[in-house]
């Protein structure tokens, strides 16, 4: 169980990273515009994903990411339940991936402000959901450690806190973009978008290592 969660966690980092890297390189090759979007914000995630030459890679890659994410949340929910900790990971995981699914489906739909609004709302709700899902996971891990149900090095919690703090800063800076009436700089929006998503998936690296090396103080059966 723990090893499978570790595997799912590292895949949740690698699959979107590879997908975005390939699509970004393809976009650079086709346009001869070479950028470092984490720094210059010249292209958005959506821009490199919806091109005719990238969309057939971007959509399958993120659909795969979505399905892995669903399996991850079901696995981690069962893990904590089997250790006597009630949780809502299944609900929260399905909700976040529902918004991601809408975003992926609508990506590439052109010439419609309606689709653009839906896509914008979907990504806002997905970002919000993942932010709170990560916080909720930290809360459950702290509870597990406090009750001495599972053991792990507290350095992992410190790493998670740093990631969440950085995500919070980016959300505060990017919050005005939610208001469609506010003229928000595109490049700044793109920088925040790229770095926020990077932090979202980087979160899974220490999580994967932690679950790989987990030690239980006790293991309870579901319903016991």
N, C-alpha and C positions, 0 to 999 in steps of 0.2 A: 504493500500500500504506500509506504513512505517513499520507496524508490520510484514508483510510478508517478507520484506527485512531483518528485524531483525532475523526472524526465519531461513531464508536461510543462513544468515551469521553465526549463531551459529552452524548450521548443517555442514557448510564448515569447521568448526573446529572439531566437534565431530566425523563425519564419518571417515575421514582419521586417526584421533587419535585412535579410537577404532579399526579400521582395522589394523593399524601398531602394536598396542599393542598386539592384539590377535595373529597375525602372528609371532611377536617377541617371545612371550611366547611359542608358538607351536614349533618354531625353537629351543628354549632353551631346551624344554622338549625332543625333538628328538635327539639333539646332546649333551646334558648335558654341553653345553657351555653357561654360563650365563654372559652376558655383559651389559654394559650401553653404547650403541653406540654413544650417544651424547658426551661422554667423552673419551672412549677408541677406538672407530672406528673399532672394530674387525669384524663387519658385516656391509654390505651396505643395503640400502633399497631394491635394486634389488635382493640381495642374499636371504633375508628372504621372498621375494615375489614370487620368481620363483621356489621354492621347490615344489615337488609333493604333499606334505602334507599341503602347505599353498596357493598355487596358486589359488585354488578354492574359497578361501576367499578373497585373495588379489585383484584379478581381478574384481570380482563383487563389492567389496567395493569401489574400485577406479573408476569403471564405474559409480556407484551411485554418488560418489563425483563429477565426471565430469558433469553428468546431472544436479545436483544441482547447480553447478557453472554456467552452461549455463542459467538456469532459473534465477539465481541471477543477472547475467549481463543484461539480458533482463528486469528484474524488475527495476533494479537501473537506467537503461537507460531511461525507461518510466517515472520513478519518476522525474528525472531531466528535461526531456523534458516537462513534465506536469507543471513544475515550470519555464519554459521558458529558460532552459539552454540546448543548443545543445551539443551533446556528441557523442563519438564513442565507447561506451562501448560494443555494440552488436558486432561490428567488432573485437575489441580487445579480447573480451571474447571468441568468436568463434575460433579465431586464437590460443589462448593459449590452449584451450581444444582440438583443432585439433592435436596439438603436443602431448598433454597428451594421447589422444586416440591412436596415433601411438605407443607411448611408451608402453602402456598397452597391445596392440595387439601383439607386438613383444616380450614382456616379456615371457620367457620360451622357445623361439625358440633357440634350441641349435645347436652346430656344424656348425656354419656359421658366418664367419667374416663379411659378408655383413649385416646380421641382427644385429650384434653387433655394427657396424658403424652407421646403421640407428637408433638403439635404443639410442646410445650415442648422435647423432645429435638431436633426438627428445627431449631428456631430457634437453639438452643445450638450445634449442629454447624455451622449456616450462619454464625453470627457468628464462630466459631473458624476456619472455613475461609477466610472473607474476610479476617480479620486476618492469617493466615499467607500468603495469596495476595498481599496488598499488600506484606508484608515480602519475599516471594520475588521480586516484581517489582523492588523496590528493589535487591535483591542482583544480579539479572541486569543491571539498568541500570548498576550500579557496575562489574560485570565487563566490560561492553561498553565503558565509558569507559576503564577501566584498560588494556584491550587495544587501545585506540584504534581500535575497529571503527566506533563511531559517536560523534559529537560533540554535546554539549549543555551548556548552562550549568549549573554546579554549584548554582546557586540552587534549581533544581528539587529536587535531592536534599535540600537543607535544608528545603524546604517539606514534602516527604514525611516526613522525620524528625520534624518537629513534629507532623504529623497522626498518625503512628504512636505518638508519645509520649503524645498526648492519648487515643488509643484504648486504650493500655496502662493509663493511669490509670483510665479508666472500667471496664475489665475487672477491675482489682484491686478497685475499690469495689463492683462488682456481682457479684463471684465468689460470695459467700455465697448468692445467689439460686439457684445451681445445686443446692444442697442443699435438697430438698423439706421436710426437717425443720426448717429454719431459718426463723423468722418474719421475713421481709424486708419492709420498708415498701414498699407498692405505689407510692406517689408517687415515691419515690427510684428504684425499679425502672423506672418509666415515663420519668423524666428521663434516666436512663442509656441506656435503649433508644432514645429519640428522638435524643439527641446522638450516640450511637455510630453509628447508621445515617446521620445527617447527615455525620459525618466519613468514613464509608465511601464515600459518593457524592461528597463534596467532593474526595476524593482524585483523582477523574477530571478535575477542572477543570485543574489544572496539567499533568496527564498529556496532556490533549487539546492544550493550548497547546504543550507540548514536542514532541509528535509532529508537530504542524503545521509547526513550525520546524526539524525535525530536519535535520542534515547528515551524510551518510555520508562516512567517510574511504575506505571501500571497500565494495563489495557483492559478496558471494559467492553462487554458485549452490548450491542444495541438492544435496548429494552430491559437490560438487567438492572 
